[in-house]
Amino acid sequence: MISRDEALELFKSQNPEENLLNHVLEAEAVMRGLAEKLGRDVELWGVVGLLHDLDFPFTKDTPEKHGLESMPLLEGKLPEEALHAIRAHNGEMTGTAPESDLDWALRCAESVTGLVAANAMVRPTKMTGMKPKSLKKKMKDKSFAAKVNRETIRECEKLNLELGEFFQVAIDAITPIADKVGLA
Ligand SMILES: [Fe+2]
């Protein structure tokens, strides 16, 4: 399997915008946090988070291809379950339905990053001291970070995690990298 450093180099080789790089670093952190919480493969889940948007720099105008165009770039570098998760994170468009825990984890993890980051930006202390309760409030306020898909975040329930527990995992994962992703 591709190493974490190789994965980051591969991602950067696609010339991602800074926002996208921050997003995948956050997704990686949440995926690692979920794997730890659930006793799964932390390295694999982390690399899936890091690489899930590999093709985004050249599929942003063709959303039906997002996820699929990453496949040739990742062939032989990740196990099939990881490739499936990457296709399923855009399953509504790619036709790959989420099935495994890894699939569900990637979907909710990459979605929650948007809510956490938007919440950090409106807090004077950014990530420091953020609580699940404030994210729950923002979940309900549909005009807040309106593009963040609340339904996909709720898919954490497929992992037998309540929303509050999942938010805690996300906060604990992103807080230590806040300075690297512009949230400090
Ligand atoms: Fe993403």
Residues whose N, C-alpha, C, O or C-beta is under 5 A from the ligand:
A	BS01	LIG	D53 E110
